[in-house]
């Protein structure tokens, strides 16, 4: 049943030309929000183990102020980064 739902969602997203902001493992939610030329990524780890997620470029992790190119999320952890550049939507596909 899970495999069917996943396949259905993948096909629906492909038909709507939607892509995920990042390639993240199962159980990690990533959302991009853009406004006024600024782009932020919100990453939430719903898993019980730490995970690492690569970023498409450098970004500033807003809690620490550090420039990063990967996120290490602790179990049930959260990170918010401001991307260093804002690519056009077509460039992200």
C-alpha positions as MATLAB code, in Angstrom:
seq = 'XXXXXXXXXXXXXXXXXXXXXXXXXXXXXXXXXXXXXXXXXXXXXXXXXXXXXXXXXXXXXXXXXXXXXXXXXXXXXXXXXXXXXXXXXXXXX';
ca = [
       0.000    0.000    0.000;
       2.818    2.472    0.844;
       4.536    1.693   -2.469;
       1.296    2.353   -4.361;
       0.731    5.705   -2.642;
       4.344    6.719   -3.290;
       4.057    5.807   -6.986;
       0.756    7.668   -7.282;
       2.250   10.807   -5.710;
       5.381   10.622   -7.875;
       3.276   10.416  -11.037;
       0.943   13.225   -9.961;
       3.907   15.474   -9.156;
       5.604   14.633  -12.462;
       2.438   15.471  -14.409;
       2.137   18.780  -12.531;
       5.855   19.480  -13.140;
       6.531   19.665   -9.381;
       9.881   18.750   -7.875;
      11.133   18.486   -4.313;
      13.375   21.343   -3.142;
      16.061   18.820   -2.084;
      16.777   15.127   -2.376;
      16.075   14.169    1.234;
      15.654   10.717    2.771;
      12.251    9.357    3.719;
      11.034   10.951    6.934;
      12.706   14.295    6.245;
      10.436   17.159    5.207;
      11.932   20.067    3.260;
      10.028   23.186    2.235;
      11.303   26.226    0.322;
       9.740   29.640    0.829;
      10.665   32.634   -1.331;
       9.806   36.278   -0.931;
      11.319   39.571   -2.037;
      14.317   37.909   -3.667;
      15.177   35.800   -0.587;
      14.914   32.030   -0.375;
      14.652   29.959    2.806;
      14.712   26.193    3.285;
      13.008   24.617    6.298;
      14.118   21.045    7.055;
      12.360   18.835    9.619;
      13.653   15.401   10.573;
      10.694   13.224   11.589;
      12.981   10.217   12.095;
      14.412    8.764   15.309;
      17.980    8.913   13.993;
      20.197   11.757   12.753;
      20.394   12.433    9.014;
      22.488   14.549    6.660;
      21.000   16.414    3.726;
      23.104   18.045    1.018;
      22.200   21.533   -0.163;
      22.300   22.701   -3.807;
      24.799   25.416   -2.845;
      26.004   27.307    0.167;
      23.477   28.683    2.630;
      23.464   30.425    5.987;
      22.112   28.306    8.842;
      20.032   30.854   10.706;
      20.387   29.470   14.241;
      24.206   29.457   14.201;
      24.943   32.016   11.475;
      27.367   29.532    9.865;
      27.680   29.050    6.108;
      26.943   25.410    5.258;
      26.562   23.162    2.222;
      25.056   20.222    4.184;
      22.567   19.995    7.010;
      22.968   17.575    9.885;
      19.606   17.087   11.512;
      19.405   15.421   14.893;
      16.497   13.043   15.598;
      13.306   15.117   15.385;
      15.551   18.104   14.608;
      14.860   21.237   12.612;
      17.030   23.578   10.538;
      16.298   26.815    8.705;
      18.732   28.159    6.127;
      18.774   31.149    3.841;
      20.051   30.187    0.432;
      22.934   32.259   -0.889;
      21.229   32.813   -4.226;
      17.751   32.575   -5.648;
      17.619   30.509   -8.815;
      14.722   30.852  -11.169;
      12.128   28.082  -10.825;
      13.148   26.673  -14.218;
      16.778   26.390  -13.073;
      15.737   24.264  -10.101;
      14.000   21.569  -12.154;
];
